[in-house]
Amino acid sequence: MPYFEPELQLTEEEFRLIRDLIYNHCGLFFDDDSKYLLDRRLGQRVAHHNLSGFREYYQFLKYDRRRDEEIADIMDLLTTNETYFFREAFQLKAFTDEIIPEVMKLKQRERTLRIWSAGCSTGEEPYTIAMLLLEMGCFHGWRIEIVGSDISHRVVQHARKGIYTKASFRATDERYLKRFFTETDEGYRICDEVRELVTISQMNLFDANRLALLGKMDVIFCRNVIIYFDQTSKKRVIESFYNTLRGGGYLLLGHSESLMNLSTAFALKHLKNDMVYQKTDTTGGGVPK
């Protein structure tokens, strides 16, 4: 494929300024090798706002009243949001067959279950969790709450709409499609029984005030998200997860992600179907110092 130089090119100083601004806002870090990515993709935004160049775009990101909205929008350009229903089946089997029975036993009296799908993209993950719980059919009298969150406005709107094309069903058993979806002119619409268990929110994992409002969770899914963060940001996000989990709660990361060199506050638990992380502090307190 021929390579074309973009019309606008970041200077080294402009690259560092914009990179650091994004990093300080949401923790996404772009190393020097990513300069071409920002060149090509943020050049579209410079043109969209009819600005003179990247220097003026930096001023826009720093001072314009629409800055938060713009930074959220460019996350769509700089990250990959591709996902699908029932992704990483072996981990979901550990969730339904081993983690949930343990949580139910511990919370038999309270009868509440709270799960957070952090970085949920277009919503396939939180809806998958809801479908699995409904399929288990053992939650009569329980209050189930599944929170899906993402920093991108676009994918949050997609998730709230709840309509998907066949690309989202590459790992979906036909029976789930028949039970939980209705075919429409736009695609397959997820049914109200599933939607009622799920709340979708726009949320920056660096926004401590918003995270504090979440309350305690029994399980957190955060799969293939921290790969975009540098070591410092990863530690900050993992600490937030620790503080959000109740004592004994579970953290499920992507198959290529681990807490090695990030945190010793979780125990790596070897289940039959997968290895997961568990908050060992049963008091529900913050990260041990």
Backbone as CSV, one residue per row, in Angstrom:
resi,resn,N_x,N_y,N_z,CA_x,CA_y,CA_z,C_x,C_y,C_z
1,MET,0.844,-1.194,0.000,0.000,0.000,0.000,0.883,1.248,0.000
2,PRO,0.666,2.183,-0.929,1.513,3.379,-0.963,1.312,4.233,0.275
3,TYR,2.374,4.908,0.685,2.303,5.758,1.872,2.238,7.212,1.441
4,PHE,1.284,7.951,1.992,1.146,9.357,1.670,1.445,10.184,2.915
5,GLU,2.268,11.174,2.756,2.534,12.079,3.867,1.293,12.919,4.129
6,PRO,0.852,13.040,5.394,-0.298,13.900,5.670,0.048,15.354,5.372
7,GLU,-1.007,16.124,4.995,-0.769,17.533,4.678,-0.254,18.281,5.897
8,LEU,-0.853,17.996,7.083,-0.402,18.624,8.321,0.524,17.669,9.053
9,GLN,1.602,18.178,9.584,2.494,17.313,10.352,2.815,17.975,11.681
10,LEU,2.706,17.178,12.741,3.054,17.659,14.074,4.544,17.945,14.165
11,THR,4.900,19.073,14.740,6.299,19.266,15.105,6.559,18.431,16.359
12,GLU,7.804,18.247,16.692,8.119,17.479,17.898,7.497,18.132,19.136
13,GLU,7.540,19.456,19.192,6.967,20.155,20.344,5.449,20.000,20.391
14,GLU,4.784,20.142,19.247,3.326,19.981,19.211,2.934,18.566,19.620
15,PHE,3.701,17.578,19.145,3.415,16.193,19.519,3.496,16.011,21.028
16,ARG,4.555,16.528,21.644,4.720,16.366,23.100,3.599,17.095,23.852
17,LEU,3.234,18.293,23.406,2.186,19.057,24.083,0.849,18.319,24.045
18,ILE,0.455,17.849,22.859,-0.842,17.173,22.719,-0.817,15.811,23.405
19,ARG,0.275,15.093,23.246,0.387,13.792,23.918,0.251,13.941,25.433
20,ASP,0.956,14.904,26.000,0.919,15.074,27.457,-0.452,15.555,27.930
21,LEU,-1.117,16.380,27.119,-2.451,16.848,27.498,-3.426,15.671,27.566
22,ILE,-3.377,14.783,26.552,-4.253,13.597,26.555,-3.911,12.701,27.746
23,TYR,-2.631,12.516,27.978,-2.192,11.649,29.080,-2.696,12.165,30.428
24,ASN,-2.564,13.468,30.658,-2.987,14.021,31.940,-4.502,13.980,32.115
25,HIS,-5.221,13.971,30.979,-6.682,13.944,31.058,-7.221,12.548,31.364
26,CYS,-6.663,11.520,30.695,-7.281,10.200,30.814,-6.294,9.044,30.919
27,GLY,-4.997,9.328,30.954,-4.027,8.261,31.182,-3.536,7.546,29.942
28,LEU,-4.132,7.795,28.776,-3.649,7.147,27.551,-2.314,7.764,27.158
29,PHE,-1.336,6.894,26.918,0.004,7.390,26.634,0.437,6.961,25.235
30,PHE,0.967,7.887,24.490,1.449,7.592,23.139,2.943,7.852,23.092
31,ASP,3.710,6.799,22.825,5.166,6.962,22.789,5.582,7.613,21.475
32,ASP,6.887,7.835,21.343,7.379,8.562,20.166,7.035,7.845,18.853
33,ASP,6.933,6.517,18.922,6.601,5.769,17.709,5.163,5.996,17.257
34,SER,4.351,6.596,18.121,2.938,6.822,17.788,2.713,8.195,17.159
35,LYS,3.759,8.933,16.936,3.595,10.290,16.396,2.846,10.270,15.061
36,TYR,3.166,9.280,14.215,2.498,9.208,12.916,0.992,9.023,13.070
37,LEU,0.595,8.272,14.152,-0.827,8.014,14.398,-1.559,9.317,14.722
38,LEU,-0.959,10.118,15.598,-1.576,11.402,15.941,-1.552,12.340,14.742
39,ASP,-0.474,12.286,13.959,-0.395,13.091,12.737,-1.608,12.844,11.845
40,ARG,-1.809,11.575,11.532,-2.839,11.210,10.552,-4.252,11.415,11.098
41,ARG,-4.453,11.004,12.351,-5.830,10.971,12.853,-6.275,12.296,13.453
42,LEU,-5.380,13.016,14.120,-5.798,14.296,14.679,-5.810,15.387,13.615
43,GLY,-5.125,15.141,12.508,-5.205,16.079,11.388,-6.646,16.231,10.908
44,GLN,-7.420,15.125,11.023,-8.839,15.181,10.654,-9.604,16.163,11.539
45,ARG,-9.206,16.220,12.809,-9.911,17.104,13.748,-9.529,18.563,13.517
46,VAL,-8.272,18.784,13.150,-7.834,20.148,12.825,-8.676,20.674,11.657
47,ALA,-8.845,19.829,10.640,-9.645,20.229,9.478,-11.111,20.391,9.857
48,HIS,-11.619,19.475,10.690,-13.025,19.512,11.087,-13.380,20.833,11.767
49,HIS,-12.456,21.333,12.601,-12.719,22.595,13.320,-12.205,23.813,12.551
50,ASN,-11.703,23.567,11.336,-11.236,24.660,10.474,-10.162,25.488,11.183
51,LEU,-9.212,24.796,11.791,-8.129,25.470,12.508,-6.898,25.569,11.604
52,SER,-5.983,26.428,11.979,-4.833,26.695,11.114,-3.764,25.606,11.204
53,GLY,-3.752,24.845,12.301,-2.739,23.806,12.452,-2.798,23.193,13.845
54,PHE,-1.818,22.336,14.145,-1.824,21.625,15.421,-1.593,22.550,16.615
55,ARG,-0.876,23.642,16.402,-0.665,24.576,17.524,-2.016,25.155,17.980
56,GLU,-2.823,25.564,17.011,-4.141,26.098,17.356,-5.035,25.000,17.914
57,TYR,-4.865,23.774,17.409,-5.661,22.647,17.936,-5.309,22.379,19.395
58,TYR,-4.036,22.477,19.724,-3.623,22.304,21.121,-4.298,23.361,22.016
59,GLN,-4.319,24.604,21.562,-4.990,25.655,22.328,-6.479,25.341,22.479
60,PHE,-7.083,24.789,21.437,-8.487,24.380,21.475,-8.694,23.314,22.559
61,LEU,-7.815,22.289,22.558,-7.939,21.210,23.550,-7.703,21.708,24.972
62,LYS,-6.916,22.744,25.095,-6.552,23.214,26.425,-7.563,24.204,27.006
63,TYR,-8.151,25.051,26.144,-8.938,26.159,26.689,-10.388,26.229,26.209
64,ASP,-10.733,25.600,25.101,-12.082,25.754,24.577,-13.108,25.119,25.519
65,ARG,-14.297,25.719,25.571,-15.333,25.186,26.466,-15.781,23.786,26.037
66,ARG,-15.474,23.396,24.781,-15.849,22.049,24.299,-14.693,21.056,24.434
67,ARG,-13.675,21.401,25.218,-12.462,20.596,25.282,-12.718,19.163,25.762
68,ASP,-13.525,19.003,26.818,-13.775,17.652,27.335,-14.470,16.784,26.288
69,GLU,-15.427,17.387,25.595,-16.155,16.658,24.554,-15.208,16.281,23.413
70,GLU,-14.307,17.211,23.060,-13.374,16.943,21.959,-12.391,15.822,22.326
71,ILE,-11.881,15.862,23.556,-10.931,14.820,23.957,-11.612,13.454,23.971
72,ALA,-12.868,13.431,24.438,-13.606,12.161,24.420,-13.793,11.667,22.988
73,ASP,-14.080,12.612,22.079,-14.291,12.221,20.680,-13.015,11.670,20.041
74,ILE,-11.869,12.265,20.357,-10.652,11.781,19.687,-10.202,10.428,20.242
75,MET,-10.756,10.015,21.389,-10.471,8.662,21.871,-10.925,7.635,20.845
76,ASP,-12.021,7.960,20.134,-12.511,7.049,19.089,-11.495,6.872,17.981
77,LEU,-10.735,7.949,17.719,-9.772,7.909,16.623,-8.467,7.229,17.017
78,LEU,-8.167,7.236,18.322,-6.843,6.792,18.762,-6.846,5.423,19.424
79,THR,-8.011,4.852,19.663,-8.088,3.540,20.308,-8.933,2.602,19.461
80,THR,-8.827,1.319,19.773,-9.613,0.306,19.067,-10.799,-0.095,19.924
81,ASN,-11.986,0.035,19.365,-13.192,-0.278,20.138,-13.861,-1.575,19.694
82,GLU,-13.187,-2.344,18.860,-13.819,-3.552,18.352,-14.016,-4.577,19.472
83,THR,-15.212,-5.101,19.595,-15.484,-6.159,20.563,-16.655,-6.993,20.041
84,TYR,-17.063,-7.988,20.790,-18.190,-8.824,20.353,-18.757,-9.555,21.564
85,PHE,-19.962,-10.084,21.401,-20.621,-10.806,22.491,-19.866,-12.100,22.812
86,PHE,-19.871,-12.464,24.082,-19.303,-13.721,24.579,-17.813,-13.860,24.251
87,ARG,-17.106,-12.750,24.350,-15.665,-12.743,24.099,-14.934,-13.451,25.247
88,GLU,-13.902,-14.224,24.944,-13.099,-14.970,25.911,-13.983,-15.907,26.747
89,ALA,-14.493,-16.934,26.058,-15.480,-17.847,26.632,-14.978,-18.551,27.890
90,PHE,-13.695,-18.887,27.929,-13.183,-19.610,29.096,-13.278,-18.756,30.362
91,GLN,-13.087,-17.445,30.220,-13.200,-16.572,31.380,-14.664,-16.401,31.801
92,LEU,-15.542,-16.343,30.821,-16.976,-16.238,31.142,-17.467,-17.508,31.828
93,LYS,-16.897,-18.659,31.462,-17.278,-19.908,32.126,-16.810,-19.891,33.587
94,ALA,-15.624,-19.353,33.823,-15.161,-19.203,35.214,-16.092,-18.265,35.983
95,PHE,-16.575,-17.248,35.308,-17.495,-16.289,35.928,-18.804,-16.967,36.341
96,THR,-19.421,-17.708,35.424,-20.722,-18.304,35.730,-20.617,-19.545,36.618
97,ASP,-19.580,-20.358,36.410,-19.515,-21.653,37.103,-18.803,-21.585,38.453
98,GLU,-17.929,-20.565,38.628,-17.132,-20.566,39.851,-17.262,-19.265,40.654
99,ILE,-17.177,-18.127,39.977,-17.222,-16.856,40.708,-18.632,-16.538,41.206
100,ILE,-19.605,-16.618,40.332,-20.972,-16.248,40.728,-21.511,-17.148,41.849
101,PRO,-21.338,-18.466,41.779,-21.809,-19.297,42.908,-21.184,-18.886,44.242
102,GLU,-19.898,-18.517,44.206,-19.241,-18.068,45.445,-19.836,-16.755,45.940
103,VAL,-20.049,-15.822,45.017,-20.626,-14.521,45.394,-22.042,-14.708,45.946
104,MET,-22.820,-15.570,45.304,-24.196,-15.801,45.761,-24.219,-16.371,47.178
105,LYS,-23.285,-17.245,47.443,-23.220,-17.845,48.780,-22.899,-16.782,49.828
106,LEU,-21.953,-15.894,49.490,-21.554,-14.846,50.427,-22.641,-13.803,50.639
107,LYS,-23.453,-13.568,49.614,-24.438,-12.490,49.684,-25.876,-13.014,49.749
108,GLN,-26.034,-14.225,50.246,-27.344,-14.853,50.322,-28.336,-14.012,51.120
109,ARG,-27.844,-13.369,52.160,-28.743,-12.559,52.994,-29.063,-11.229,52.329
110,GLU,-28.051,-10.578,51.772,-28.218,-9.254,51.148,-28.956,-9.335,49.814
111,ARG,-28.689,-10.380,49.052,-29.311,-10.640,47.753,-29.156,-9.482,46.765
112,THR,-27.957,-8.978,46.677,-27.620,-7.972,45.670,-26.363,-8.424,44.939
113,LEU,-26.298,-8.084,43.667,-25.127,-8.412,42.859,-24.810,-7.205,41.998
114,ARG,-23.594,-6.657,42.130,-23.202,-5.461,41.381,-21.925,-5.757,40.584
115,ILE,-21.992,-5.503,39.294,-20.885,-5.815,38.392,-20.591,-4.591,37.529
116,TRP,-19.309,-4.296,37.331,-18.892,-3.142,36.523,-18.098,-3.647,35.324
117,SER,-18.531,-3.261,34.145,-17.798,-3.527,32.907,-17.110,-2.223,32.517
118,ALA,-15.834,-2.078,32.901,-15.095,-0.832,32.689,-14.450,-0.828,31.301
119,GLY,-14.667,0.243,30.542,-14.175,0.273,29.169,-14.989,-0.660,28.306
120,CYS,-16.319,-0.521,28.372,-17.219,-1.518,27.762,-17.409,-1.313,26.273
121,SER,-16.815,-0.262,25.703,-16.954,0.010,24.273,-18.431,0.054,23.881
122,THR,-18.832,-0.668,22.857,-20.197,-0.567,22.338,-21.211,-1.425,23.100
123,GLY,-20.837,-1.976,24.224,-21.820,-2.585,25.127,-21.952,-4.090,25.087
124,GLU,-21.229,-4.755,24.199,-21.404,-6.210,24.098,-21.060,-6.913,25.420
125,GLU,-20.050,-6.424,26.139,-19.647,-7.112,27.377,-20.714,-7.025,28.484
126,PRO,-21.192,-5.828,28.867,-22.208,-5.817,29.923,-23.484,-6.560,29.537
127,TYR,-23.877,-6.509,28.261,-25.065,-7.247,27.839,-24.800,-8.759,27.864
128,THR,-23.581,-9.171,27.534,-23.231,-10.598,27.643,-23.362,-11.060,29.096
129,ILE,-22.858,-10.251,30.015,-22.947,-10.600,31.446,-24.407,-10.749,31.853
130,ALA,-25.244,-9.815,31.412,-26.671,-9.870,31.763,-27.324,-11.132,31.198
131,MET,-27.000,-11.478,29.953,-27.590,-12.676,29.353,-27.169,-13.938,30.098
132,LEU,-25.913,-13.991,30.484,-25.427,-15.165,31.217,-26.154,-15.314,32.549
133,LEU,-26.357,-14.197,33.252,-27.036,-14.265,34.545,-28.502,-14.679,34.368
134,LEU,-29.146,-14.165,33.320,-30.530,-14.555,33.060,-30.616,-16.034,32.698
135,GLU,-29.645,-16.517,31.942,-29.621,-17.934,31.571,-29.444,-18.829,32.792
136,MET,-28.718,-18.342,33.797,-28.511,-19.154,34.996,-29.836,-19.377,35.726
137,GLY,-30.722,-18.397,35.666,-32.074,-18.573,36.197,-32.157,-18.824,37.691
138,CYS,-31.210,-18.302,38.460,-31.203,-18.596,39.901,-31.188,-17.317,40.740
139,PHE,-31.671,-16.218,40.159,-31.586,-14.945,40.871,-32.962,-14.394,41.259
140,HIS,-33.945,-15.252,41.432,-35.267,-14.767,41.835,-35.160,-14.074,43.202
141,GLY,-35.652,-12.831,43.250,-35.596,-12.089,44.511,-34.300,-11.323,44.718
142,TRP,-33.376,-11.411,43.745,-32.099,-10.687,43.829,-32.196,-9.368,43.073
143,ARG,-31.433,-8.382,43.532,-31.306,-7.121,42.807,-29.959,-7.143,42.074
144,ILE,-30.016,-7.186,40.759,-28.810,-7.259,39.936,-28.582,-5.911,39.253
145,GLU,-27.380,-5.413,39.337,-27.028,-4.162,38.678,-25.707,-4.348,37.931
146,ILE,-25.745,-4.091,36.632,-24.538,-4.178,35.801,-24.286,-2.791,35.214
147,VAL,-23.128,-2.226,35.500,-22.775,-0.895,35.008,-21.721,-1.046,33.910
148,GLY,-22.037,-0.536,32.733,-21.053,-0.489,31.652,-20.586,0.948,31.485
149,SER,-19.286,1.161,31.334,-18.791,2.532,31.185,-17.705,2.596,30.119
150,ASP,-17.619,3.751,29.479,-16.545,4.000,28.514,-16.327,5.497,28.418
151,ILE,-15.129,5.888,28.042,-14.813,7.316,27.944,-15.369,7.924,26.659
152,SER,-15.640,7.104,25.663,-16.060,7.604,24.346,-17.563,7.847,24.290
153,HIS,-17.941,9.072,23.888,-19.364,9.383,23.714,-19.989,8.492,22.645
154,ARG,-19.251,8.300,21.555,-19.824,7.569,20.422,-20.182,6.142,20.790
155,VAL,-19.256,5.430,21.440,-19.543,4.031,21.753,-20.581,3.910,22.859
156,VAL,-20.636,4.898,23.772,-21.669,4.880,24.811,-23.055,5.021,24.174
157,GLN,-23.165,5.914,23.179,-24.451,6.067,22.487,-24.830,4.780,21.764
158,HIS,-23.848,4.124,21.161,-24.089,2.849,20.476,-24.593,1.809,21.484
159,ALA,-23.909,1.744,22.639,-24.289,0.757,23.654,-25.706,1.014,24.163
160,ARG,-26.036,2.280,24.363,-27.383,2.592,24.858,-28.454,2.233,23.838
161,LYS,-28.131,2.389,22.565,-29.100,2.043,21.515,-29.338,0.539,21.490
162,GLY,-28.292,-0.251,21.686,-28.445,-1.706,21.826,-28.821,-2.437,20.555
163,ILE,-28.366,-1.945,19.413,-28.633,-2.614,18.136,-27.292,-2.993,17.497
164,TYR,-27.180,-4.252,17.057,-25.878,-4.772,16.619,-25.987,-5.493,15.278
165,THR,-24.873,-5.470,14.549,-24.801,-6.193,13.281,-24.178,-7.576,13.523
166,LYS,-24.129,-8.379,12.478,-23.666,-9.759,12.628,-22.224,-9.854,13.122
167,ALA,-21.425,-8.786,12.887,-20.021,-8.819,13.327,-19.910,-8.974,14.842
168,SER,-20.935,-8.566,15.565,-20.897,-8.664,17.030,-21.247,-10.059,17.528
169,PHE,-21.676,-10.938,16.626,-22.178,-12.255,17.051,-21.274,-13.408,16.619
170,ARG,-20.008,-13.112,16.370,-19.120,-14.152,15.840,-18.914,-15.291,16.823
171,ALA,-19.137,-15.033,18.138,-18.951,-16.095,19.137,-20.248,-16.371,19.907
172,THR,-21.379,-16.024,19.296,-22.664,-16.139,19.997,-23.409,-17.393,19.587
173,ASP,-23.793,-18.189,20.564,-24.614,-19.364,20.289,-25.988,-18.909,19.779
174,GLU,-26.527,-19.638,18.828,-27.792,-19.268,18.187,-28.931,-19.097,19.196
175,ARG,-28.891,-19.896,20.255,-29.997,-19.825,21.219,-30.052,-18.485,21.916
176,TYR,-28.896,-17.829,22.143,-28.892,-16.498,22.751,-29.491,-15.470,21.795
177,LEU,-29.167,-15.621,20.523,-29.695,-14.698,19.514,-31.224,-14.802,19.462
178,LYS,-31.724,-16.027,19.529,-33.176,-16.226,19.449,-33.879,-15.738,20.709
179,ARG,-33.270,-15.940,21.850,-33.946,-15.594,23.097,-33.882,-14.102,23.413
180,PHE,-32.733,-13.465,23.123,-32.516,-12.118,23.657,-32.494,-11.006,22.606
181,PHE,-32.673,-11.329,21.331,-32.602,-10.292,20.296,-33.802,-10.356,19.360
182,THR,-34.138,-9.168,18.812,-35.170,-9.069,17.785,-34.537,-8.473,16.539
183,GLU,-34.744,-9.101,15.390,-34.159,-8.590,14.150,-34.965,-7.397,13.659
184,THR,-34.272,-6.291,13.360,-34.913,-5.077,12.840,-34.223,-4.676,11.542
185,ASP,-34.712,-3.601,10.920,-34.085,-3.119,9.684,-32.661,-2.647,9.925
186,GLU,-32.375,-2.182,11.156,-31.036,-1.665,11.481,-30.072,-2.751,11.941
187,GLY,-30.596,-3.867,12.401,-29.760,-4.933,12.948,-30.518,-5.682,14.034
188,TYR,-29.799,-6.314,14.927,-30.424,-7.100,15.987,-30.516,-6.253,17.259
189,ARG,-31.755,-6.055,17.731,-31.979,-5.218,18.911,-32.065,-6.089,20.154
190,ILE,-31.284,-5.722,21.183,-31.293,-6.507,22.417,-32.587,-6.271,23.172
191,CYS,-33.101,-7.306,23.834,-34.437,-7.223,24.427,-34.416,-6.442,25.745
192,ASP,-35.604,-5.983,26.130,-35.730,-5.161,27.340,-35.349,-5.934,28.596
193,GLU,-35.586,-7.238,28.624,-35.249,-8.040,29.809,-33.754,-7.916,30.127
194,VAL,-32.926,-7.852,29.102,-31.479,-7.689,29.288,-31.142,-6.235,29.598
195,ARG,-31.719,-5.314,28.842,-31.411,-3.882,29.021,-31.737,-3.405,30.422
196,GLU,-32.787,-3.972,31.029,-33.194,-3.515,32.358,-32.151,-3.802,33.438
197,LEU,-31.249,-4.729,33.158,-30.205,-5.047,34.142,-28.961,-4.178,33.972
198,VAL,-28.890,-3.450,32.854,-27.644,-2.770,32.477,-27.827,-1.258,32.435
199,THR,-26.889,-0.538,33.028,-26.815,0.922,32.926,-25.521,1.278,32.208
200,ILE,-25.613,2.116,31.187,-24.436,2.517,30.419,-24.108,3.978,30.730
201,SER,-22.843,4.253,31.080,-22.437,5.613,31.439,-21.155,6.010,30.714
202,GLN,-21.027,7.300,30.419,-19.767,7.833,29.902,-18.890,8.156,31.096
203,MET,-17.698,7.584,31.158,-16.868,7.738,32.351,-15.381,7.640,32.007
204,ASN,-14.631,8.560,32.560,-13.174,8.570,32.447,-12.603,7.848,33.668
205,LEU,-11.795,6.809,33.448,-11.249,6.042,34.580,-10.311,6.877,35.444
206,PHE,-9.949,8.070,34.981,-9.129,8.987,35.772,-9.980,9.966,36.584
207,ASP,-11.275,9.917,36.447,-12.163,10.858,37.137,-12.534,10.286,38.506
208,ALA,-11.768,10.639,39.516,-11.954,10.054,40.844,-13.323,10.381,41.428
209,ASN,-13.849,11.564,41.122,-15.155,11.952,41.671,-16.269,11.062,41.130
210,ARG,-16.208,10.770,39.812,-17.226,9.897,39.216,-17.088,8.470,39.737
211,LEU,-15.855,7.995,39.864,-15.634,6.626,40.332,-16.143,6.449,41.760
212,ALA,-16.001,7.518,42.571,-16.450,7.419,43.964,-17.955,7.225,44.055
213,LEU,-18.677,7.663,43.028,-20.139,7.542,43.044,-20.625,6.145,42.671
214,LEU,-19.720,5.317,42.158,-20.130,3.983,41.718,-20.577,3.092,42.875
215,GLY,-19.961,3.275,44.037,-20.233,2.357,45.142,-19.454,1.066,44.979
216,LYS,-19.631,0.140,45.894,-18.862,-1.106,45.880,-19.394,-2.098,44.840
217,MET,-18.448,-2.790,44.207,-18.782,-3.787,43.192,-18.357,-5.176,43.670
218,ASP,-19.069,-6.195,43.205,-18.686,-7.576,43.508,-17.683,-8.115,42.480
219,VAL,-17.841,-7.690,41.238,-16.945,-8.140,40.164,-16.694,-6.954,39.235
220,ILE,-15.445,-6.801,38.803,-15.106,-5.795,37.796,-14.483,-6.504,36.590
221,PHE,-15.064,-6.281,35.418,-14.447,-6.682,34.167,-13.731,-5.463,33.593
222,CYS,-12.477,-5.604,33.263,-11.757,-4.539,32.548,-10.797,-5.225,31.596
223,ARG,-11.308,-5.584,30.433,-10.540,-6.436,29.522,-10.052,-5.638,28.312
224,ASN,-8.741,-5.732,28.082,-8.118,-5.085,26.929,-8.286,-3.569,26.954
225,VAL,-8.187,-2.991,28.142,-8.274,-1.539,28.310,-6.950,-0.967,28.811
226,ILE,-6.371,-1.578,29.846,-5.160,-1.002,30.430,-3.946,-1.139,29.508
227,ILE,-4.105,-1.878,28.416,-3.016,-1.973,27.442,-2.676,-0.605,26.852
228,TYR,-3.620,0.333,26.924,-3.393,1.667,26.366,-2.690,2.600,27.355
229,PHE,-2.496,2.158,28.599,-1.939,3.012,29.636,-0.454,2.719,29.852
230,ASP,0.284,3.722,30.320,1.653,3.469,30.745,1.622,2.915,32.172
231,GLN,2.789,2.579,32.706,2.857,1.896,33.994,2.224,2.732,35.124
232,THR,2.509,4.027,35.124,1.970,4.898,36.176,0.452,4.950,36.124
233,SER,-0.087,5.097,34.933,-1.547,5.161,34.784,-2.198,3.821,35.115
234,LYS,-1.539,2.722,34.716,-2.082,1.400,35.053,-2.213,1.245,36.561
235,LYS,-1.175,1.658,37.288,-1.214,1.527,38.749,-2.351,2.358,39.338
236,ARG,-2.533,3.546,38.777,-3.601,4.422,39.278,-4.988,3.806,39.041
237,VAL,-5.188,3.231,37.855,-6.490,2.632,37.541,-6.715,1.366,38.368
238,ILE,-5.685,0.549,38.500,-5.828,-0.686,39.295,-6.130,-0.354,40.754
239,GLU,-5.524,0.707,41.276,-5.827,1.115,42.656,-7.299,1.537,42.773
240,SER,-7.813,2.221,41.752,-9.232,2.603,41.755,-10.121,1.363,41.765
241,PHE,-9.737,0.350,40.969,-10.518,-0.887,40.956,-10.499,-1.539,42.348
242,TYR,-9.328,-1.547,42.955,-9.209,-2.160,44.289,-10.154,-1.471,45.279
243,ASN,-10.151,-0.147,45.243,-10.987,0.602,46.183,-12.469,0.474,45.870
244,THR,-12.799,0.128,44.623,-14.207,-0.008,44.232,-14.751,-1.397,44.543
245,LEU,-13.871,-2.393,44.594,-14.332,-3.755,44.889,-14.629,-3.918,46.374
246,ARG,-15.647,-4.690,46.678,-15.854,-5.092,48.072,-14.779,-6.107,48.445
247,GLY,-14.612,-6.339,49.720,-13.657,-7.350,50.167,-13.980,-8.712,49.568
248,GLY,-12.980,-9.385,48.980,-13.206,-10.692,48.350,-13.707,-10.608,46.928
249,GLY,-13.919,-9.375,46.417,-14.429,-9.214,45.052,-13.392,-9.592,44.004
250,TYR,-13.850,-9.765,42.753,-12.988,-10.261,41.678,-12.722,-9.201,40.610
251,LEU,-11.490,-9.222,40.094,-11.096,-8.377,38.973,-10.718,-9.276,37.801
252,LEU,-11.398,-9.107,36.664,-11.141,-9.923,35.479,-10.549,-9.045,34.387
253,LEU,-9.301,-9.324,34.029,-8.595,-8.584,32.983,-8.597,-9.378,31.681
254,GLY,-8.104,-8.762,30.595,-7.973,-9.468,29.328,-6.924,-10.560,29.422
255,HIS,-6.976,-11.514,28.491,-6.090,-12.674,28.587,-4.611,-12.305,28.449
256,SER,-4.324,-11.158,27.830,-2.921,-10.754,27.644,-2.466,-9.747,28.704
257,GLU,-3.318,-9.486,29.693,-3.004,-8.481,30.710,-2.759,-9.148,32.061
258,SER,-1.918,-8.527,32.892,-1.682,-9.056,34.235,-1.351,-7.906,35.171
259,LEU,-1.306,-8.214,36.456,-0.969,-7.206,37.466,0.511,-7.268,37.848
260,MET,1.291,-8.041,37.101,2.715,-8.138,37.403,3.363,-6.744,37.368
261,ASN,4.071,-6.414,38.420,4.741,-5.110,38.573,3.770,-3.941,38.705
262,LEU,2.470,-4.249,38.901,1.480,-3.181,39.057,0.895,-3.134,40.457
263,SER,0.588,-4.296,41.026,-0.058,-4.332,42.338,0.169,-5.689,43.003
264,THR,0.393,-5.637,44.294,0.472,-6.874,45.081,-0.741,-6.988,46.002
265,ALA,-1.711,-6.108,45.797,-2.874,-6.074,46.684,-3.938,-7.101,46.311
266,PHE,-3.784,-7.725,45.147,-4.719,-8.768,44.714,-4.024,-10.126,44.770
267,ALA,-4.822,-11.168,44.996,-4.303,-12.538,44.928,-4.669,-13.128,43.566
268,LEU,-3.705,-13.782,42.925,-3.993,-14.482,41.669,-4.626,-15.818,42.025
269,LYS,-5.865,-16.013,41.637,-6.607,-17.213,42.028,-6.731,-18.150,40.828
270,HIS,-6.313,-19.394,41.011,-6.365,-20.396,39.938,-7.698,-21.132,40.013
271,LEU,-8.633,-20.753,39.181,-9.910,-21.463,39.100,-9.786,-22.592,38.072
272,LYS,-10.790,-23.424,37.961,-10.746,-24.529,37.002,-10.683,-24.015,35.558
273,ASN,-11.383,-22.916,35.304,-11.521,-22.448,33.932,-10.618,-21.280,33.559
274,ASP,-10.059,-20.596,34.547,-9.236,-19.430,34.239,-8.494,-18.979,35.498
275,MET,-7.539,-18.083,35.298,-6.888,-17.436,36.430,-7.430,-16.008,36.531
276,VAL,-7.837,-15.620,37.740,-8.438,-14.302,37.943,-7.805,-13.660,39.172
277,TYR,-8.095,-12.383,39.371,-7.569,-11.673,40.539,-8.686,-11.440,41.557
278,GLN,-8.313,-11.607,42.837,-9.292,-11.425,43.905,-8.744,-10.467,44.952
279,LYS,-9.602,-9.546,45.389,-9.237,-8.637,46.480,-9.255,-9.430,47.785
280,THR,-8.125,-9.532,48.388,-8.028,-10.390,49.571,-8.420,-9.686,50.846
281,ASP,-8.421,-8.340,50.839,-8.793,-7.592,52.033,-10.301,-7.710,52.252
282,THR,-10.734,-8.497,53.192,-12.160,-8.718,53.420,-12.825,-7.591,54.185
283,THR,-12.035,-6.581,54.609,-12.645,-5.451,55.321,-13.208,-4.429,54.353
284,GLY,-12.819,-4.539,53.044,-13.302,-3.593,52.049,-12.548,-2.289,52.069
285,GLY,-11.396,-2.229,52.730,-10.640,-0.994,52.841,-9.859,-0.664,51.586
286,GLY,-9.049,0.409,51.648,-8.285,0.844,50.492,-7.059,-0.012,50.281
287,VAL,-6.230,0.413,49.337,-5.017,-0.326,49.006,-4.081,-0.349,50.208
288,PRO,-3.587,-1.539,50.598,-2.658,-1.625,51.728,-1.407,-0.814,51.450
289,LYS,-0.949,-0.077,52.443,0.269,0.728,52.293,1.462,-0.025,52.869
